[in-house]
Amino acid sequence: MSRRIKRTDPKPRSRDERKETRPFKAHSAKTAGPRPGGKPGAKPPRFAPERTERRVSEPALETSAPAKPVEALLPTKVETVKVTADENNMRVDRFLEARFPGLSFSHIQRVVRKGELRVDGKRVDSKDRLEEGQSVRIPPLKLDTPKAPNPQSEAAQKTLAALKEMTIYEDDDVLVLNKPAGLAVQGGSGMTRHIDQMLEVMRDSKGQKPRLVHRIDRETSGCLLVAKTRFAASHLTGAFRSRSARKTYWALVPGLPKPKQGRISTFLAKEESEDDTIMRIAQHGDEGASHAVTYYAVVETAGNKLTWVSLKPVTGRTHQLRAHMEHIGHPIVGDPKYFNIENWQLPGGLQNRLHLLARRIVIPHPRGGVIDATAPLPQHMQQSWNLLGLDATRFDPIENAPEE
């Protein structure tokens, strides 16, 4: 497990909306240029094993981050405060709730409605959004009698311990979890335990709960990014929207994909039935169809019967990697929705579980630098790698896939 921080400038991206599947050329040991401190033609660096140390080339984030606003005391006279970066884009009523826990909803509405609270000298509505640096005039307030804090229940303590066990990296703004296979990210029908619900135990003194930035499928394990503050949530969500986040997945598929490195570009649309929901290949213009692009690369094979592939999604559609691999005739081993090869037998010793790992995520940190987190193989995939003689430290060719 690792996280590296370094100053980088995002690479320019361009979007290619054409439907096609065409090969791309990744750098190899023969064609790659010299690396810093290396010799021309040297082998590319292998995928680094999971590490727990933290390496920085800039001052640590904690020392460069602005100080957190101290929870304000009950104002007995008119006060003027500045909106902090963490409060940027926050609604006026939520701003007051966060600054003054225990302030009643009716009291908030009353001071806003009467114009006693002003932003840059102007009246506002409780639903208006604030911007960093604005001046907020706060009148004398009356808090409700605060409730005595309850000690965490045994169940809450166990949940907190489970989250700590999953944690790959954590700082004041960001949490990266190694989500286990079988645990959902968000709730659904009849679901009582999921990551979003578990994060309730991490609410801070102001009642703020960590926020999910993206999702991965329930049966997929690996890197899941969580924002601990509103400030981080806004920046990380923007990075996903602008495709500044780079994600790498590992999967095990039957057969040998040809070409060994390629690009899959299709449209996907949701197809729902009473029992299931899947993504089908659609045509441009179909109702609900969204463009999806995935790069893939063969890493290693096991007797041409099974292949370890590395996948790099450019877009983030539901079930995108699973639907795309099925589309090119190599569905992911153990996939209950998309694996439909007739008379195919699972090799002895391999578990019939989804062999898909959210291996790595690289994304700009909200306060500068880069988050670079790597998740280890889950137990069932590690067992398969051992049985097939696959080397998890092997160089991953998808690292040099084109950016879009």
LINLINUR-V22418 format. One line per field, one symbol per residue. ss: DSSP state (~ for helix, > for strand, _ for the rest). psi: psi as a letter, one per 20 degrees, with the letter a starting at -180 (. if undefined). burial: 1 if it has 16 or more other ideal C-beta (glycine too) atoms within 10 Angstrom, else 0. A space follows every 10 residues. Layout:
ss->???
psi->???
burial->???
//
This chain:
ss->__>>>_____ __________ >>________ __________ __________ ___>>>____ ~~~~______ ________>> >>__~~~___ >~~~~~~~~_ ____~~~~~~ ~~~____>>_ _>>_____>_ ____>>>>__ __________ ___~~~~~~~ ~~~~~~>>>> ___>>>>>>_ ___>______ ___>~~~~~~ ~~________ >>________ >>>>>>>__~ ~~~~~~~~~~ ~____>>>>> >>>>______ >>>>>>>>>> >>____>>>> >>_______> >>>>>>>>>> >>___>>>>> >>>______~ ~~~~~~~___ _>________ __________ _____>>>>> >>>>_____> >>>>____~~ ~~~~~~~~__ ______~~~~ ____
psi->pqpqpqpqpq qqqqpojpor oqqroqqrhh iqrqqpjaqp jqqqqqoprp rirppqirqq hhhiqqqqpp pqropirpqp qqprhijpjq qghhghghhm pipqghgghg hghijhpqok jqqrqhiqqq qpiqpppprp qoqqoqqppp qprhghhhgh hghhhipgqp ahhqppqnpq pipqgrrapj piprgghhih ijpahjjpqq pphaqqqgjp rapppppirh ggggghhhhg hjkippqpqq qpqqaoppri prpporqqqp oqahhrprpq prqpiqpjpq ppppqqppgq qnkjhqppqp qnphrlqpkg hghghhhjjm qppjoihiok pqkpppqpip qmqpmppngq ppqpqhjqap pnqpqrprgh hhgggghikq oijqpoiihj qqq.
burial->1111100000 0000000000 0000010000 0100000000 0001001000 0000000000 1000100010 0000000000 1011111101 1111111111 0010001100 1100001110 0001010001 0001011100 1000000000 0000000010 0010010111 1011111110 1011100000 0000110110 1100000101 1111111111 1111111111 1111111010 0011111111 1111101001 1111111101 0000000110 1100000011 1111111111 1100011111 1111011011 1111111101 1111101110 0000000001 0011111111 1111111011 1111111101 1001100101 0100111111 1001
//
